[in-house]
């Protein structure tokens, strides 16, 4: 089977921004007099929508997680205005897929405005045929909705698409969508359970591009 589509998560996959997110989450927590426990990063990474909101409410002890989410997004926007650091191998794998005629999409929990801004500042917007934001679906990751919509926008069946993710929530979403879901770990290493449901686990995108292991 020839793969027709490649769908990328953004933070932690295309861009080295998850560390920035974690720094800001912890800064805000300190302002609320909260110390975030070790499980926070695993739970929050890759989440979105109401699911993400419930995580914030649980860890921060607040009645409405949206207040903290919006504050985090505001600080992220400010932090990424001038430079968005790319992960290793990003341009190589995008060039590879483009040369193979594969349609390329982003499916990120971030807002559409932030996705567009990051891609443009990093100089890779030209590679992408479609952008899908977590704001455009009812249920965020780990639900499959965002990947199903991204596949539809590049006119590909989910089974004909790769999904590249760095989080457990994202992996579960890609698998539930029926895509060939590949983990490229960032802050969190895959558990044995996650390894079993992944199509593959690679250290970085550059390895995939160089060896052309996937088609």
GIBELFEN-V265503 format. One record per run of one state. SS is the DSSP state (H for helix, E for strand, L for the rest). FROM is the first residue (numbers start at 1). TO is the last residue. If there is no record, write none. Layout:
ss | from | to
SS | FROM | TO
SS | FROM | TO
This chain:
ss | from | to
L | 1 | 4
E | 5 | 8
L | 9 | 10
E | 11 | 11
L | 12 | 14
E | 15 | 15
L | 16 | 17
H | 18 | 31
L | 32 | 39
H | 40 | 44
L | 45 | 48
H | 49 | 60
L | 61 | 64
H | 65 | 79
L | 80 | 85
E | 86 | 86
L | 87 | 89
H | 90 | 99
L | 100 | 102
E | 103 | 108
L | 109 | 111
H | 112 | 122
L | 123 | 124
H | 125 | 127
L | 128 | 129
E | 130 | 133
H | 134 | 136
L | 137 | 144
H | 145 | 153
L | 154 | 157
H | 158 | 160
E | 161 | 165
L | 166 | 167
H | 168 | 177
L | 178 | 179
E | 180 | 183
L | 184 | 191
H | 192 | 197
L | 198 | 199
E | 200 | 201
L | 202 | 204
H | 205 | 211
L | 212 | 215
